[in-house]
Amino acid sequence: MGYQQENLILRLTLDFAVAIILYPEELEANRKFVLANQLLKSGTSIGANVREAQNAESKADFIHKFKNSAKEVEETEYWLLLCQKVPTYPSPTHLQEKLSSIKRVISKIIISSKNLKK
């Protein structure tokens, strides 16, 4: 647990994964199964890729895993935007704010890792 508190992106993605698990439960209660499933997959995959990167075999592998995480951020952002646009869906604003922070940190990690590579 101490390690996660020291690593900002691990903490952010774990907290987001917990929040993203709770939101689809709300959706499923309202029979919105397709988007619930999509969000659950892409939203929890962000942190899984970040965790994998912690044991990357090389700097290139590390960057690749973070790029995969960035792709999952984009997909999750899309599903949340759809939820926001549909008036019968619960507001995902809290998730969008958390995801925005994660996106900034992942982007900075990718950029700084590429710069270290040179």
C-alpha positions as CSV (number, residue, x, y, z in Angstrom):
1,M,0.0,0.0,0.0
2,G,2.8,2.4,0.8
3,Y,4.2,2.0,-2.7
4,Q,1.0,3.0,-4.3
5,Q,0.9,6.2,-2.2
6,E,4.3,7.1,-3.5
7,N,3.4,6.6,-7.2
8,L,0.9,9.1,-8.3
9,I,-0.3,7.4,-11.5
10,L,-0.8,4.1,-9.7
11,R,-2.9,5.8,-7.1
12,L,-4.9,7.8,-9.6
13,T,-5.6,4.8,-11.8
14,L,-6.6,2.5,-8.9
15,D,-8.9,5.2,-7.5
16,F,-10.4,5.7,-11.0
17,A,-10.9,1.9,-11.5
18,V,-12.9,1.7,-8.2
19,A,-15.0,4.7,-9.3
20,I,-15.5,3.2,-12.8
21,I,-16.7,-0.1,-11.3
22,L,-19.4,1.8,-9.3
23,Y,-20.7,3.8,-12.2
24,P,-21.6,0.8,-14.4
25,E,-23.4,-0.7,-11.5
26,E,-25.7,2.4,-11.7
27,L,-26.0,1.9,-15.4
28,E,-26.8,-1.8,-15.1
29,A,-29.5,-1.0,-12.5
30,N,-31.1,1.1,-15.3
31,R,-30.6,-1.7,-17.8
32,K,-27.9,0.2,-19.7
33,F,-25.8,-2.9,-20.1
34,V,-23.8,-2.2,-23.3
35,L,-22.2,1.0,-22.2
36,A,-21.7,-0.3,-18.7
37,N,-19.7,-3.2,-20.1
38,Q,-17.6,-1.0,-22.4
39,L,-16.8,1.4,-19.6
40,L,-15.9,-1.3,-17.2
41,K,-13.4,-2.9,-19.7
42,S,-11.7,0.3,-20.9
43,G,-11.8,2.1,-17.6
44,T,-10.2,-0.7,-15.6
45,S,-7.7,-1.4,-18.3
46,I,-6.0,2.0,-17.9
47,G,-4.6,1.0,-14.5
48,A,-3.8,-2.5,-15.6
49,N,-1.6,-1.2,-18.3
50,V,0.1,1.3,-15.9
51,R,0.7,-1.6,-13.5
52,E,2.2,-3.7,-16.3
53,A,4.5,-0.8,-17.2
54,Q,6.0,-0.9,-13.6
55,N,7.7,-4.2,-14.6
56,A,8.5,-3.4,-18.2
57,E,11.4,-5.2,-19.8
58,S,12.9,-2.1,-21.4
59,K,12.3,1.7,-21.8
60,A,10.5,1.0,-25.1
61,D,8.3,-1.6,-23.4
62,F,7.5,0.9,-20.7
63,I,6.5,3.6,-23.2
64,H,4.5,1.0,-25.2
65,K,2.5,0.0,-22.1
66,F,1.8,3.7,-21.2
67,K,0.7,4.3,-24.8
68,N,-1.7,1.4,-24.5
69,S,-3.0,3.0,-21.3
70,A,-3.4,6.3,-23.2
71,K,-5.5,4.6,-25.8
72,E,-7.7,3.1,-23.1
73,V,-8.1,6.7,-21.6
74,E,-9.3,7.9,-25.0
75,E,-11.8,5.1,-25.3
76,T,-13.1,5.6,-21.8
77,E,-13.3,9.3,-22.5
78,Y,-15.6,8.5,-25.5
79,W,-17.9,6.2,-23.5
80,L,-18.2,8.8,-20.7
81,L,-19.0,11.5,-23.3
82,L,-21.8,9.4,-24.7
83,C,-23.1,8.9,-21.2
84,Q,-23.0,12.7,-20.6
85,K,-24.9,13.3,-23.8
86,V,-27.7,10.9,-23.1
87,P,-30.2,12.6,-20.8
88,T,-31.4,9.4,-19.2
89,Y,-27.9,8.4,-18.0
90,P,-26.5,9.4,-14.6
91,S,-23.9,12.2,-14.8
92,P,-20.3,11.0,-15.4
93,T,-18.8,14.4,-14.6
94,H,-16.9,13.1,-11.5
95,L,-15.3,10.4,-13.7
96,Q,-14.5,12.8,-16.5
97,E,-12.6,15.0,-14.1
98,K,-10.6,12.1,-12.6
99,L,-9.9,10.8,-16.2
100,S,-8.6,14.3,-17.2
101,S,-6.0,14.2,-14.4
102,I,-5.0,10.7,-15.4
103,K,-4.6,11.7,-19.0
104,R,-2.3,14.6,-18.2
105,V,-0.1,12.5,-16.0
106,I,0.1,9.7,-18.5
107,S,1.0,12.2,-21.3
108,K,3.8,13.7,-19.2
109,I,5.2,10.2,-18.4
110,I,5.2,9.3,-22.0
111,I,6.9,12.5,-23.1
112,S,9.5,12.5,-20.3
113,S,10.2,8.8,-21.0
114,K,10.8,9.5,-24.7
115,N,13.1,12.3,-23.8
116,L,15.1,10.1,-21.4
117,K,15.4,7.5,-24.2
118,K,17.5,9.9,-26.4
